[in-house]
């Protein structure tokens, strides 16, 4: 299958499926896993979850976050 055809078909998927596919494709680019980096991310994720659970984090809908990122 040509790259353009794969992309065309992928773009027909629902947003959630496209996001999962994009994540899988990005993951496939990581050949080597750095254990120190993985551990640091685990700690950071746990910290952020704790902030959410304790109500100390500002949660923003994706549409708003995207608007802020793009600068619209």
JOBELGI-V869760 format. One record per residue. N is the residue number from 1. RES is the residue in one letter. PHI is phi as a letter, one per 30 degrees, with the letter a starting at -180 (* if undefined). NEAR is the number of other C-alpha atoms within 12 Angstrom. Layout:
N:RES:PHI:NEAR
N:RES:PHI:NEAR
//
This chain:
1:X:*:8
2:X:d:8
3:X:e:9
4:X:d:10
5:X:d:11
6:X:d:13
7:X:d:15
8:X:e:13
9:X:d:16
10:X:d:20
11:X:d:17
12:X:d:13
13:X:d:16
14:X:d:12
15:X:e:12
16:X:d:13
17:X:d:15
18:X:d:18
19:X:d:15
20:X:d:15
21:X:d:20
22:X:d:18
23:X:d:14
24:X:d:13
25:X:d:13
26:X:d:12
27:X:e:13
28:X:d:12
29:X:d:11
30:X:d:11
31:X:d:8
32:X:c:11
33:X:c:12
34:X:c:11
35:X:e:10
36:X:d:11
37:X:d:12
38:X:e:13
39:X:d:13
40:X:d:13
41:X:d:14
42:X:e:14
43:X:d:14
44:X:d:14
45:X:d:14
46:X:d:14
47:X:d:16
48:X:d:18
49:X:d:17
50:X:d:14
51:X:d:15
52:X:d:15
53:X:d:13
54:X:d:11
55:X:i:11
56:X:c:12
57:X:c:13
58:X:d:13
59:X:c:15
60:X:b:12
61:X:d:10
62:X:e:11
63:X:d:13
64:X:d:13
65:X:d:14
66:X:d:12
67:X:d:12
68:X:d:12
69:X:d:10
70:X:d:10
71:X:i:9
72:X:d:9
//
